[in-house]
């Protein structure tokens, strides 16, 4: 229902399946890299720094810490 971009990553608020993270570094071949099944219905998303803010229907706001590779380095989580 909502999409936010951070670098090469698209964060998708995908209603009943929660947050989906897609690597868009090659737009012709997007690659799923992770997800988080929120308790409600993920409707909107914003990303700032290492956090994703998900409007999650009746569960209000879910704040999720995200760790993804950036440029040539990797952060662990």
N, CA, C and O atoms as a Tripos MOL2 file, in Angstrom:
@<TRIPOS>MOLECULE
protein
  308   307    77     0     0
PROTEIN
NO_CHARGES

@<TRIPOS>ATOM
      1 N           0.8070   -1.1880    0.0000 N.3       1 UNK1
      2 CA          0.0000    0.0000    0.0000 C.3       1 UNK1
      3 C           0.8520    1.2550    0.0000 C.2       1 UNK1
      4 O           0.4100    2.2950   -0.4880 O.2       1 UNK1
      5 N           2.0790    1.1840    0.5420 N.am      2 UNK2
      6 CA          2.9770    2.3260    0.5550 C.3       2 UNK2
      7 C           4.3850    1.8660    0.2560 C.2       2 UNK2
      8 O           4.7330    0.7100    0.4970 O.2       2 UNK2
      9 N           5.2030    2.7770   -0.2740 N.am      3 UNK3
     10 CA          6.5870    2.4570   -0.6120 C.3       3 UNK3
     11 C           7.4780    3.6110   -0.1780 C.2       3 UNK3
     12 O           7.1270    4.7770   -0.3590 O.2       3 UNK3
     13 N           8.6340    3.2830    0.3960 N.am      4 UNK4
     14 CA          9.6590    4.2720    0.7200 C.3       4 UNK4
     15 C          10.9760    3.7540    0.1600 C.2       4 UNK4
     16 O          11.2180    2.5480    0.1470 O.2       4 UNK4
     17 N          11.8200    4.6590   -0.3010 N.am      5 UNK5
     18 CA         13.1100    4.2830   -0.8580 C.3       5 UNK5
     19 C          14.2330    4.8120    0.0090 C.2       5 UNK5
     20 O          14.1580    5.9310    0.5190 O.2       5 UNK5
     21 N          15.2720    4.0130    0.1790 N.am      6 UNK6
     22 CA         16.4880    4.4190    0.8680 C.3       6 UNK6
     23 C          17.6390    3.7810    0.1180 C.2       6 UNK6
     24 O          17.8370    2.5680    0.1800 O.2       6 UNK6
     25 N          18.3930    4.5980   -0.5880 N.am      7 UNK7
     26 CA         19.4570    4.0550   -1.4240 C.3       7 UNK7
     27 C          18.8730    3.1920   -2.5180 C.2       7 UNK7
     28 O          17.9780    3.6180   -3.2490 O.2       7 UNK7
     29 N          19.3830    1.9670   -2.6320 N.am      8 UNK8
     30 CA         18.8970    1.0370   -3.6560 C.3       8 UNK8
     31 C          17.7590    0.1550   -3.1550 C.2       8 UNK8
     32 O          17.3530   -0.7810   -3.8440 O.2       8 UNK8
     33 N          17.2430    0.4430   -1.9680 N.am      9 UNK9
     34 CA         16.2380   -0.4280   -1.3770 C.3       9 UNK9
     35 C          14.8580    0.2030   -1.3900 C.2       9 UNK9
     36 O          14.6950    1.3930   -1.1190 O.2       9 UNK9
     37 N          13.8720   -0.6160   -1.7100 N.am     10 UNK10
     38 CA         12.4730   -0.2140   -1.6310 C.3      10 UNK10
     39 C          11.8720   -0.9430   -0.4380 C.2      10 UNK10
     40 O          11.9820   -2.1640   -0.3220 O.2      10 UNK10
     41 N          11.2400   -0.1870    0.4400 N.am     11 UNK11
     42 CA         10.5470   -0.7300    1.5990 C.3      11 UNK11
     43 C           9.0610   -0.6510    1.2850 C.2      11 UNK11
     44 O           8.5270    0.4350    1.0570 O.2      11 UNK11
     45 N           8.4040   -1.7810    1.2720 N.am     12 UNK12
     46 CA          7.0140   -1.8430    0.8300 C.3      12 UNK12
     47 C           6.1160   -2.2250    2.0050 C.2      12 UNK12
     48 O           6.3110   -3.2630    2.6380 O.2      12 UNK12
     49 N           5.1270   -1.3700    2.2890 N.am     13 UNK13
     50 CA          4.0920   -1.6920    3.2710 C.3      13 UNK13
     51 C           3.0680   -2.5350    2.5180 C.2      13 UNK13
     52 O           2.2750   -2.0180    1.7310 O.2      13 UNK13
     53 N           3.0990   -3.8370    2.7730 N.am     14 UNK14
     54 CA          2.3490   -4.7910    1.9590 C.3      14 UNK14
     55 C           1.1510   -5.3730    2.7090 C.2      14 UNK14
     56 O           0.9120   -6.5800    2.6620 O.2      14 UNK14
     57 N           0.4230   -4.5390    3.3780 N.am     15 UNK15
     58 CA         -0.8210   -4.8700    4.0620 C.3      15 UNK15
     59 C          -0.6720   -6.1230    4.9230 C.2      15 UNK15
     60 O           0.0320   -6.0780    5.9320 O.2      15 UNK15
     61 N          -1.3030   -7.2300    4.5670 N.am     16 UNK16
     62 CA         -1.3600   -8.4140    5.4160 C.3      16 UNK16
     63 C          -0.0510   -9.1850    5.5170 C.2      16 UNK16
     64 O           0.0710  -10.0530    6.3800 O.2      16 UNK16
     65 N           0.9240   -8.9010    4.6730 N.am     17 UNK17
     66 CA          2.2170   -9.5930    4.7690 C.3      17 UNK17
     67 C           3.2990   -8.6820    5.3310 C.2      17 UNK17
     68 O           4.4810   -9.0180    5.2680 O.2      17 UNK17
     69 N           2.9090   -7.5260    5.8820 N.am     18 UNK18
     70 CA          3.8330   -6.6630    6.5970 C.3      18 UNK18
     71 C           4.7970   -5.8970    5.7180 C.2      18 UNK18
     72 O           4.4590   -5.4750    4.6120 O.2      18 UNK18
     73 N           6.0010   -5.7250    6.2290 N.am     19 UNK19
     74 CA          7.0530   -4.9810    5.5420 C.3      19 UNK19
     75 C           7.8580   -5.9140    4.6470 C.2      19 UNK19
     76 O           8.3220   -6.9630    5.0940 O.2      19 UNK19
     77 N           8.0230   -5.5310    3.3900 N.am     20 UNK20
     78 CA          8.8430   -6.2840    2.4430 C.3      20 UNK20
     79 C           9.9790   -5.3720    1.9800 C.2      20 UNK20
     80 O           9.7560   -4.1900    1.7180 O.2      20 UNK20
     81 N          11.1890   -5.9120    1.8790 N.am     21 UNK21
     82 CA         12.3440   -5.1140    1.4650 C.3      21 UNK21
     83 C          12.8830   -5.6880    0.1610 C.2      21 UNK21
     84 O          13.1770   -6.8780    0.0540 O.2      21 UNK21
     85 N          13.0040   -4.8000   -0.8330 N.am     22 UNK22
     86 CA         13.4230   -5.1990   -2.1780 C.3      22 UNK22
     87 C          14.6820   -4.4330   -2.5640 C.2      22 UNK22
     88 O          14.7330   -3.2110   -2.4300 O.2      22 UNK22
     89 N          15.6970   -5.1470   -3.0430 N.am     23 UNK23
     90 CA         16.9170   -4.5230   -3.5660 C.3      23 UNK23
     91 C          16.6400   -4.1080   -5.0010 C.2      23 UNK23
     92 O          16.3760   -4.9470   -5.8620 O.2      23 UNK23
     93 N          16.7020   -2.8070   -5.2490 N.am     24 UNK24
     94 CA         16.4090   -2.2650   -6.5790 C.3      24 UNK24
     95 C          17.6700   -1.8040   -7.3010 C.2      24 UNK24
     96 O          17.5790   -1.0060   -8.2340 O.2      24 UNK24
     97 N          18.8540   -2.2900   -6.8920 N.am     25 UNK25
     98 CA         20.0900   -1.8480   -7.5290 C.3      25 UNK25
     99 C          20.1230   -2.1900   -9.0130 C.2      25 UNK25
    100 O          20.8010   -1.5140   -9.7870 O.2      25 UNK25
    101 N          19.3980   -3.2320   -9.4180 N.am     26 UNK26
    102 CA         19.2220   -3.5540  -10.8250 C.3      26 UNK26
    103 C          17.7110   -3.5280  -11.0990 C.2      26 UNK26
    104 O          17.0380   -4.5400  -10.9050 O.2      26 UNK26
    105 N          17.1670   -2.3800  -11.5490 N.am     27 UNK27
    106 CA         15.7180   -2.2620  -11.7180 C.3      27 UNK27
    107 C          15.1000   -3.3030  -12.6520 C.2      27 UNK27
    108 O          13.9130   -3.6090  -12.5380 O.2      27 UNK27
    109 N          15.8900   -3.8410  -13.5650 N.am     28 UNK28
    110 CA         15.3730   -4.8710  -14.4630 C.3      28 UNK28
    111 C          15.2490   -6.2200  -13.7580 C.2      28 UNK28
    112 O          14.5830   -7.1290  -14.2530 O.2      28 UNK28
    113 N          15.8990   -6.3420  -12.5920 N.am     29 UNK29
    114 CA         15.8790   -7.5940  -11.8510 C.3      29 UNK29
    115 C          15.8210   -7.3110  -10.3450 C.2      29 UNK29
    116 O          16.7980   -7.5620   -9.6390 O.2      29 UNK29
    117 N          14.6890   -6.7890   -9.8420 N.am     30 UNK30
    118 CA         14.5860   -6.5230   -8.4080 C.3      30 UNK30
    119 C          14.7090   -7.8170   -7.6170 C.2      30 UNK30
    120 O          14.2960   -8.8820   -8.0780 O.2      30 UNK30
    121 N          15.2840   -7.7150   -6.4120 N.am     31 UNK31
    122 CA         15.5580   -8.9070   -5.6030 C.3      31 UNK31
    123 C          15.0110   -8.7140   -4.1960 C.2      31 UNK31
    124 O          15.3520   -7.7350   -3.5320 O.2      31 UNK31
    125 N          14.1690   -9.6300   -3.7310 N.am     32 UNK32
    126 CA         13.6470   -9.6070   -2.3790 C.3      32 UNK32
    127 C          14.7950   -9.9030   -1.4160 C.2      32 UNK32
    128 O          15.5460  -10.8550   -1.6270 O.2      32 UNK32
    129 N          14.9390   -9.0960   -0.3590 N.am     33 UNK33
    130 CA         16.0320   -9.3250    0.5860 C.3      33 UNK33
    131 C          15.5750   -9.5550    2.0150 C.2      33 UNK33
    132 O          16.3670   -9.9900    2.8520 O.2      33 UNK33
    133 N          14.3110   -9.2720    2.3110 N.am     34 UNK34
    134 CA         13.8550   -9.5220    3.6660 C.3      34 UNK34
    135 C          12.4470   -9.0290    3.9060 C.2      34 UNK34
    136 O          11.8440   -8.3680    3.0620 O.2      34 UNK34
    137 N          11.9300   -9.3700    5.0920 N.am     35 UNK35
    138 CA         10.5730   -8.9620    5.4370 C.3      35 UNK35
    139 C          10.3920   -8.9940    6.9420 C.2      35 UNK35
    140 O          11.2070   -9.5560    7.6730 O.2      35 UNK35
    141 N           9.3090   -8.3820    7.3880 N.am     36 UNK36
    142 CA          8.8850   -8.4580    8.7750 C.3      36 UNK36
    143 C           7.3650   -8.4750    8.7600 C.2      36 UNK36
    144 O           6.7340   -7.5500    8.2500 O.2      36 UNK36
    145 N           6.7810   -9.5200    9.3170 N.am     37 UNK37
    146 CA          5.3240   -9.6530    9.3390 C.3      37 UNK37
    147 C           4.7880   -8.8700   10.5340 C.2      37 UNK37
    148 O           4.8730   -9.3330   11.6710 O.2      37 UNK37
    149 N           4.2430   -7.6970   10.2800 N.am     38 UNK38
    150 CA          3.7030   -6.8640   11.3400 C.3      38 UNK38
    151 C           2.3970   -7.4790   11.8670 C.2      38 UNK38
    152 O           1.7580   -8.2560   11.1570 O.2      38 UNK38
    153 N           1.9950   -7.1440   13.1000 N.am     39 UNK39
    154 CA          0.7910   -7.7630   13.6580 C.3      39 UNK39
    155 C          -0.5060   -7.2860   13.0160 C.2      39 UNK39
    156 O          -1.5130   -7.9920   13.0750 O.2      39 UNK39
    157 N          -0.5040   -6.1040   12.4050 N.am     40 UNK40
    158 CA         -1.7340   -5.5760   11.8060 C.3      40 UNK40
    159 C          -1.6690   -5.6040   10.2900 C.2      40 UNK40
    160 O          -1.2480   -6.5930    9.6910 O.2      40 UNK40
    161 N          -2.0910   -4.5120    9.6800 N.am     41 UNK41
    162 CA         -2.0810   -4.3640    8.2190 C.3      41 UNK41
    163 C          -1.1570   -3.2090    7.8680 C.2      41 UNK41
    164 O          -1.5230   -2.0490    8.0590 O.2      41 UNK41
    165 N           0.0310   -3.5040    7.3590 N.am     42 UNK42
    166 CA          1.0000   -2.4640    7.0040 C.3      42 UNK42
    167 C           0.4360   -1.6180    5.8690 C.2      42 UNK42
    168 O           0.2260   -2.1130    4.7610 O.2      42 UNK42
    169 N           0.1920   -0.3330    6.1520 N.am     43 UNK43
    170 CA         -0.4750    0.5310    5.1800 C.3      43 UNK43
    171 C           0.4130    1.6280    4.6210 C.2      43 UNK43
    172 O           0.2330    2.0440    3.4770 O.2      43 UNK43
    173 N           1.3740    2.1050    5.4150 N.am     44 UNK44
    174 CA          2.2550    3.1810    4.9630 C.3      44 UNK44
    175 C           3.6200    2.9680    5.6000 C.2      44 UNK44
    176 O           3.7350    2.2880    6.6200 O.2      44 UNK44
    177 N           4.6570    3.5510    4.9960 N.am     45 UNK45
    178 CA          6.0280    3.3290    5.4390 C.3      45 UNK45
    179 C           6.8470    4.5970    5.2740 C.2      45 UNK45
    180 O           6.6690    5.3470    4.3140 O.2      45 UNK45
    181 N           7.7450    4.8250    6.2210 N.am     46 UNK46
    182 CA          8.7610    5.8740    6.1120 C.3      46 UNK46
    183 C          10.0480    5.2710    6.6510 C.2      46 UNK46
    184 O          10.0210    4.4700    7.5850 O.2      46 UNK46
    185 N          11.1750    5.6560    6.0610 N.am     47 UNK47
    186 CA         12.4640    5.1370    6.4840 C.3      47 UNK47
    187 C          13.3650    6.3240    6.7950 C.2      47 UNK47
    188 O          13.4430    7.2760    6.0180 O.2      47 UNK47
    189 N          14.0450    6.2610    7.9370 N.am     48 UNK48
    190 CA         15.0130    7.2890    8.3250 C.3      48 UNK48
    191 C          16.1440    6.6020    9.0680 C.2      48 UNK48
    192 O          15.9280    5.9770   10.1070 O.2      48 UNK48
    193 N          17.3390    6.7180    8.5370 N.am     49 UNK49
    194 CA         18.4830    6.0640    9.1670 C.3      49 UNK49
    195 C          18.3030    4.5670    9.2100 C.2      49 UNK49
    196 O          18.0280    3.9380    8.1890 O.2      49 UNK49
    197 N          18.4560    3.9960   10.3850 N.am     50 UNK50
    198 CA         18.3210    2.5390   10.5620 C.3      50 UNK50
    199 C          16.9330    2.1170   10.9930 C.2      50 UNK50
    200 O          16.7520    1.0060   11.4910 O.2      50 UNK50
    201 N          15.9340    2.9970   10.8100 N.am     51 UNK51
    202 CA         14.5930    2.6810   11.2840 C.3      51 UNK51
    203 C          13.5550    2.7790   10.1780 C.2      51 UNK51
    204 O          13.6080    3.6570    9.3170 O.2      51 UNK51
    205 N          12.6110    1.8520   10.2320 N.am     52 UNK52
    206 CA         11.4370    1.8940    9.3560 C.3      52 UNK52
    207 C          10.2350    2.1480   10.2590 C.2      52 UNK52
    208 O          10.0790    1.5000   11.2940 O.2      52 UNK52
    209 N           9.3960    3.0850    9.8630 N.am     53 UNK53
    210 CA          8.2010    3.4530   10.6130 C.3      53 UNK53
    211 C           7.0020    2.9890    9.7900 C.2      53 UNK53
    212 O           6.7500    3.5020    8.7000 O.2      53 UNK53
    213 N           6.2700    2.0210   10.3200 N.am     54 UNK54
    214 CA          5.1850    1.3940    9.5780 C.3      54 UNK54
    215 C           3.8470    1.7300   10.2280 C.2      54 UNK54
    216 O           3.6240    1.4100   11.3960 O.2      54 UNK54
    217 N           2.9550    2.3740    9.4740 N.am     55 UNK55
    218 CA          1.5770    2.5690    9.9260 C.3      55 UNK55
    219 C           0.8860    1.2290    9.7610 C.2      55 UNK55
    220 O           0.7160    0.7440    8.6430 O.2      55 UNK55
    221 N           0.4850    0.6260   10.8820 N.am     56 UNK56
    222 CA          0.0760   -0.7740   10.8940 C.3      56 UNK56
    223 C          -1.3710   -0.9620   11.3190 C.2      56 UNK56
    224 O          -1.6660   -1.7350   12.2310 O.2      56 UNK56
    225 N          -2.2650   -0.2540   10.6550 N.am     57 UNK57
    226 CA         -3.6940   -0.4270   10.9180 C.3      57 UNK57
    227 C          -4.0340   -0.2550   12.3840 C.2      57 UNK57
    228 O          -3.6080    0.7210   13.0010 O.2      57 UNK57
    229 N          -4.7970   -1.1840   12.9610 N.am     58 UNK58
    230 CA         -5.2310   -1.0310   14.3510 C.3      58 UNK58
    231 C          -4.0840   -1.1220   15.3640 C.2      58 UNK58
    232 O          -4.2740   -0.7820   16.5320 O.2      58 UNK58
    233 N          -2.9160   -1.5670   14.9470 N.am     59 UNK59
    234 CA         -1.7660   -1.6700   15.8520 C.3      59 UNK59
    235 C          -0.9780   -0.3740   15.8980 C.2      59 UNK59
    236 O           0.0810   -0.3140   16.5230 O.2      59 UNK59
    237 N          -1.4770    0.6530   15.2500 N.am     60 UNK60
    238 CA         -0.8490    1.9690   15.2570 C.3      60 UNK60
    239 C           0.4960    1.9670   14.5410 C.2      60 UNK60
    240 O           0.5820    1.5440   13.3880 O.2      60 UNK60
    241 N           1.5260    2.4250   15.1980 N.am     61 UNK61
    242 CA          2.8340    2.6050   14.5740 C.3      61 UNK61
    243 C           3.8040    1.5330   15.0350 C.2      61 UNK61
    244 O           4.0020    1.3410   16.2350 O.2      61 UNK61
    245 N           4.4040    0.8410   14.0900 N.am     62 UNK62
    246 CA          5.4690   -0.1220   14.3860 C.3      62 UNK62
    247 C           6.7850    0.5410   14.0090 C.2      62 UNK62
    248 O           6.9280    1.0400   12.8930 O.2      62 UNK62
    249 N           7.7450    0.5520   14.9220 N.am     63 UNK63
    250 CA          9.0700    1.1090   14.6470 C.3      63 UNK63
    251 C          10.0360   -0.0580   14.6120 C.2      63 UNK63
    252 O          10.2280   -0.7520   15.6110 O.2      63 UNK63
    253 N          10.6420   -0.2680   13.4510 N.am     64 UNK64
    254 CA         11.5070   -1.4240   13.2300 C.3      64 UNK64
    255 C          12.9240   -0.9690   12.9180 C.2      64 UNK64
    256 O          13.1210   -0.0600   12.1120 O.2      64 UNK64
    257 N          13.9010   -1.5860   13.5430 N.am     65 UNK65
    258 CA         15.2970   -1.3020   13.2250 C.3      65 UNK65
    259 C          15.6740   -2.1620   12.0280 C.2      65 UNK65
    260 O          15.4570   -3.3730   12.0310 O.2      65 UNK65
    261 N          16.2360   -1.5350   11.0130 N.am     66 UNK66
    262 CA         16.6120   -2.2720    9.7990 C.3      66 UNK66
    263 C          18.1250   -2.2120    9.6080 C.2      66 UNK66
    264 O          18.7570   -1.1860    9.8590 O.2      66 UNK66
    265 N          18.6830   -3.3190    9.1660 N.am     67 UNK67
    266 CA         20.1130   -3.4110    8.8780 C.3      67 UNK67
    267 C          20.2630   -4.0010    7.4930 C.2      67 UNK67
    268 O          19.9280   -5.1630    7.2620 O.2      67 UNK67
    269 N          20.7650   -3.2010    6.5770 N.am     68 UNK68
    270 CA         20.9780   -3.6830    5.2240 C.3      68 UNK68
    271 C          22.3550   -3.2690    4.7400 C.2      68 UNK68
    272 O          22.9240   -2.3040    5.2480 O.2      68 UNK68
    273 N          22.9050   -3.9920    3.7550 N.am     69 UNK69
    274 CA         24.1890   -3.5840    3.1990 C.3      69 UNK69
    275 C          24.0870   -2.1960    2.5800 C.2      69 UNK69
    276 O          23.0840   -1.8740    1.9440 O.2      69 UNK69
    277 N          25.0840   -1.3980    2.7540 N.am     70 UNK70
    278 CA         25.1380   -0.0660    2.1320 C.3      70 UNK70
    279 C          26.4610    0.0020    1.3810 C.2      70 UNK70
    280 O          27.5180   -0.3290    1.9190 O.2      70 UNK70
    281 N          26.3800    0.4350    0.1320 N.am     71 UNK71
    282 CA         27.5680    0.5430   -0.7310 C.3      71 UNK71
    283 C          28.3170   -0.7740   -0.6800 C.2      71 UNK71
    284 O          27.7350   -1.8230   -0.9590 O.2      71 UNK71
    285 N          29.6280   -0.7440   -0.3200 N.am     72 UNK72
    286 CA         30.4030   -1.9840   -0.3320 C.3      72 UNK72
    287 C          30.5500   -2.5850    1.0640 C.2      72 UNK72
    288 O          31.1820   -3.6310    1.2090 O.2      72 UNK72
    289 N          29.9860   -1.9570    2.0910 N.am     73 UNK73
    290 CA         30.1160   -2.5080    3.4470 C.3      73 UNK73
    291 C          28.8140   -3.1890    3.8480 C.2      73 UNK73
    292 O          27.7580   -2.9380    3.2680 O.2      73 UNK73
    293 N          28.9110   -4.0560    4.8510 N.am     74 UNK74
    294 CA         27.7400   -4.7420    5.3830 C.3      74 UNK74
    295 C          27.6320   -4.4470    6.8630 C.2      74 UNK74
    296 O          28.6300   -4.4310    7.5830 O.2      74 UNK74
    297 N          26.4120   -4.2150    7.3090 N.am     75 UNK75
    298 CA         26.1550   -4.0620    8.7420 C.3      75 UNK75
    299 C          25.4330   -5.3160    9.2050 C.2      75 UNK75
    300 O          24.5420   -5.8170    8.5190 O.2      75 UNK75
    301 N          25.8070   -5.8070   10.3370 N.am     76 UNK76
    302 CA         25.1380   -6.9950   10.8530 C.3      76 UNK76
    303 C          24.0510   -6.5920   11.8090 C.2      76 UNK76
    304 O          24.0750   -5.4860   12.3490 O.2      76 UNK76
    305 N          23.1080   -7.4600   12.0280 N.am     77 UNK77
    306 CA         22.0030   -7.1570   12.9130 C.3      77 UNK77
    307 C          21.6420   -8.3210   13.6810 C.2      77 UNK77
    308 O          20.7190   -8.2630   14.4940 O.2      77 UNK77
@<TRIPOS>BOND
     1     1     2 1
     2     2     3 1
     3     3     4 2
     4     3     5 am
     5     5     6 1
     6     6     7 1
     7     7     8 2
     8     7     9 am
     9     9    10 1
    10    10    11 1
    11    11    12 2
    12    11    13 am
    13    13    14 1
    14    14    15 1
    15    15    16 2
    16    15    17 am
    17    17    18 1
    18    18    19 1
    19    19    20 2
    20    19    21 am
    21    21    22 1
    22    22    23 1
    23    23    24 2
    24    23    25 am
    25    25    26 1
    26    26    27 1
    27    27    28 2
    28    27    29 am
    29    29    30 1
    30    30    31 1
    31    31    32 2
    32    31    33 am
    33    33    34 1
    34    34    35 1
    35    35    36 2
    36    35    37 am
    37    37    38 1
    38    38    39 1
    39    39    40 2
    40    39    41 am
    41    41    42 1
    42    42    43 1
    43    43    44 2
    44    43    45 am
    45    45    46 1
    46    46    47 1
    47    47    48 2
    48    47    49 am
    49    49    50 1
    50    50    51 1
    51    51    52 2
    52    51    53 am
    53    53    54 1
    54    54    55 1
    55    55    56 2
    56    55    57 am
    57    57    58 1
    58    58    59 1
    59    59    60 2
    60    59    61 am
    61    61    62 1
    62    62    63 1
    63    63    64 2
    64    63    65 am
    65    65    66 1
    66    66    67 1
    67    67    68 2
    68    67    69 am
    69    69    70 1
    70    70    71 1
    71    71    72 2
    72    71    73 am
    73    73    74 1
    74    74    75 1
    75    75    76 2
    76    75    77 am
    77    77    78 1
    78    78    79 1
    79    79    80 2
    80    79    81 am
    81    81    82 1
    82    82    83 1
    83    83    84 2
    84    83    85 am
    85    85    86 1
    86    86    87 1
    87    87    88 2
    88    87    89 am
    89    89    90 1
    90    90    91 1
    91    91    92 2
    92    91    93 am
    93    93    94 1
    94    94    95 1
    95    95    96 2
    96    95    97 am
    97    97    98 1
    98    98    99 1
    99    99   100 2
   100    99   101 am
   101   101   102 1
   102   102   103 1
   103   103   104 2
   104   103   105 am
   105   105   106 1
   106   106   107 1
   107   107   108 2
   108   107   109 am
   109   109   110 1
   110   110   111 1
   111   111   112 2
   112   111   113 am
   113   113   114 1
   114   114   115 1
   115   115   116 2
   116   115   117 am
   117   117   118 1
   118   118   119 1
   119   119   120 2
   120   119   121 am
   121   121   122 1
   122   122   123 1
   123   123   124 2
   124   123   125 am
   125   125   126 1
   126   126   127 1
   127   127   128 2
   128   127   129 am
   129   129   130 1
   130   130   131 1
   131   131   132 2
   132   131   133 am
   133   133   134 1
   134   134   135 1
   135   135   136 2
   136   135   137 am
   137   137   138 1
   138   138   139 1
   139   139   140 2
   140   139   141 am
   141   141   142 1
   142   142   143 1
   143   143   144 2
   144   143   145 am
   145   145   146 1
   146   146   147 1
   147   147   148 2
   148   147   149 am
   149   149   150 1
   150   150   151 1
   151   151   152 2
   152   151   153 am
   153   153   154 1
   154   154   155 1
   155   155   156 2
   156   155   157 am
   157   157   158 1
   158   158   159 1
   159   159   160 2
   160   159   161 am
   161   161   162 1
   162   162   163 1
   163   163   164 2
   164   163   165 am
   165   165   166 1
   166   166   167 1
   167   167   168 2
   168   167   169 am
   169   169   170 1
   170   170   171 1
   171   171   172 2
   172   171   173 am
   173   173   174 1
   174   174   175 1
   175   175   176 2
   176   175   177 am
   177   177   178 1
   178   178   179 1
   179   179   180 2
   180   179   181 am
   181   181   182 1
   182   182   183 1
   183   183   184 2
   184   183   185 am
   185   185   186 1
   186   186   187 1
   187   187   188 2
   188   187   189 am
   189   189   190 1
   190   190   191 1
   191   191   192 2
   192   191   193 am
   193   193   194 1
   194   194   195 1
   195   195   196 2
   196   195   197 am
   197   197   198 1
   198   198   199 1
   199   199   200 2
   200   199   201 am
   201   201   202 1
   202   202   203 1
   203   203   204 2
   204   203   205 am
   205   205   206 1
   206   206   207 1
   207   207   208 2
   208   207   209 am
   209   209   210 1
   210   210   211 1
   211   211   212 2
   212   211   213 am
   213   213   214 1
   214   214   215 1
   215   215   216 2
   216   215   217 am
   217   217   218 1
   218   218   219 1
   219   219   220 2
   220   219   221 am
   221   221   222 1
   222   222   223 1
   223   223   224 2
   224   223   225 am
   225   225   226 1
   226   226   227 1
   227   227   228 2
   228   227   229 am
   229   229   230 1
   230   230   231 1
   231   231   232 2
   232   231   233 am
   233   233   234 1
   234   234   235 1
   235   235   236 2
   236   235   237 am
   237   237   238 1
   238   238   239 1
   239   239   240 2
   240   239   241 am
   241   241   242 1
   242   242   243 1
   243   243   244 2
   244   243   245 am
   245   245   246 1
   246   246   247 1
   247   247   248 2
   248   247   249 am
   249   249   250 1
   250   250   251 1
   251   251   252 2
   252   251   253 am
   253   253   254 1
   254   254   255 1
   255   255   256 2
   256   255   257 am
   257   257   258 1
   258   258   259 1
   259   259   260 2
   260   259   261 am
   261   261   262 1
   262   262   263 1
   263   263   264 2
   264   263   265 am
   265   265   266 1
   266   266   267 1
   267   267   268 2
   268   267   269 am
   269   269   270 1
   270   270   271 1
   271   271   272 2
   272   271   273 am
   273   273   274 1
   274   274   275 1
   275   275   276 2
   276   275   277 am
   277   277   278 1
   278   278   279 1
   279   279   280 2
   280   279   281 am
   281   281   282 1
   282   282   283 1
   283   283   284 2
   284   283   285 am
   285   285   286 1
   286   286   287 1
   287   287   288 2
   288   287   289 am
   289   289   290 1
   290   290   291 1
   291   291   292 2
   292   291   293 am
   293   293   294 1
   294   294   295 1
   295   295   296 2
   296   295   297 am
   297   297   298 1
   298   298   299 1
   299   299   300 2
   300   299   301 am
   301   301   302 1
   302   302   303 1
   303   303   304 2
   304   303   305 am
   305   305   306 1
   306   306   307 1
   307   307   308 2
@<TRIPOS>SUBSTRUCTURE
     1 UNK1         2 RESIDUE 1 A UNK
     2 UNK2         6 RESIDUE 1 A UNK
     3 UNK3        10 RESIDUE 1 A UNK
     4 UNK4        14 RESIDUE 1 A UNK
     5 UNK5        18 RESIDUE 1 A UNK
     6 UNK6        22 RESIDUE 1 A UNK
     7 UNK7        26 RESIDUE 1 A UNK
     8 UNK8        30 RESIDUE 1 A UNK
     9 UNK9        34 RESIDUE 1 A UNK
    10 UNK10       38 RESIDUE 1 A UNK
    11 UNK11       42 RESIDUE 1 A UNK
    12 UNK12       46 RESIDUE 1 A UNK
    13 UNK13       50 RESIDUE 1 A UNK
    14 UNK14       54 RESIDUE 1 A UNK
    15 UNK15       58 RESIDUE 1 A UNK
    16 UNK16       62 RESIDUE 1 A UNK
    17 UNK17       66 RESIDUE 1 A UNK
    18 UNK18       70 RESIDUE 1 A UNK
    19 UNK19       74 RESIDUE 1 A UNK
    20 UNK20       78 RESIDUE 1 A UNK
    21 UNK21       82 RESIDUE 1 A UNK
    22 UNK22       86 RESIDUE 1 A UNK
    23 UNK23       90 RESIDUE 1 A UNK
    24 UNK24       94 RESIDUE 1 A UNK
    25 UNK25       98 RESIDUE 1 A UNK
    26 UNK26      102 RESIDUE 1 A UNK
    27 UNK27      106 RESIDUE 1 A UNK
    28 UNK28      110 RESIDUE 1 A UNK
    29 UNK29      114 RESIDUE 1 A UNK
    30 UNK30      118 RESIDUE 1 A UNK
    31 UNK31      122 RESIDUE 1 A UNK
    32 UNK32      126 RESIDUE 1 A UNK
    33 UNK33      130 RESIDUE 1 A UNK
    34 UNK34      134 RESIDUE 1 A UNK
    35 UNK35      138 RESIDUE 1 A UNK
    36 UNK36      142 RESIDUE 1 A UNK
    37 UNK37      146 RESIDUE 1 A UNK
    38 UNK38      150 RESIDUE 1 A UNK
    39 UNK39      154 RESIDUE 1 A UNK
    40 UNK40      158 RESIDUE 1 A UNK
    41 UNK41      162 RESIDUE 1 A UNK
    42 UNK42      166 RESIDUE 1 A UNK
    43 UNK43      170 RESIDUE 1 A UNK
    44 UNK44      174 RESIDUE 1 A UNK
    45 UNK45      178 RESIDUE 1 A UNK
    46 UNK46      182 RESIDUE 1 A UNK
    47 UNK47      186 RESIDUE 1 A UNK
    48 UNK48      190 RESIDUE 1 A UNK
    49 UNK49      194 RESIDUE 1 A UNK
    50 UNK50      198 RESIDUE 1 A UNK
    51 UNK51      202 RESIDUE 1 A UNK
    52 UNK52      206 RESIDUE 1 A UNK
    53 UNK53      210 RESIDUE 1 A UNK
    54 UNK54      214 RESIDUE 1 A UNK
    55 UNK55      218 RESIDUE 1 A UNK
    56 UNK56      222 RESIDUE 1 A UNK
    57 UNK57      226 RESIDUE 1 A UNK
    58 UNK58      230 RESIDUE 1 A UNK
    59 UNK59      234 RESIDUE 1 A UNK
    60 UNK60      238 RESIDUE 1 A UNK
    61 UNK61      242 RESIDUE 1 A UNK
    62 UNK62      246 RESIDUE 1 A UNK
    63 UNK63      250 RESIDUE 1 A UNK
    64 UNK64      254 RESIDUE 1 A UNK
    65 UNK65      258 RESIDUE 1 A UNK
    66 UNK66      262 RESIDUE 1 A UNK
    67 UNK67      266 RESIDUE 1 A UNK
    68 UNK68      270 RESIDUE 1 A UNK
    69 UNK69      274 RESIDUE 1 A UNK
    70 UNK70      278 RESIDUE 1 A UNK
    71 UNK71      282 RESIDUE 1 A UNK
    72 UNK72      286 RESIDUE 1 A UNK
    73 UNK73      290 RESIDUE 1 A UNK
    74 UNK74      294 RESIDUE 1 A UNK
    75 UNK75      298 RESIDUE 1 A UNK
    76 UNK76      302 RESIDUE 1 A UNK
    77 UNK77      306 RESIDUE 1 A UNK
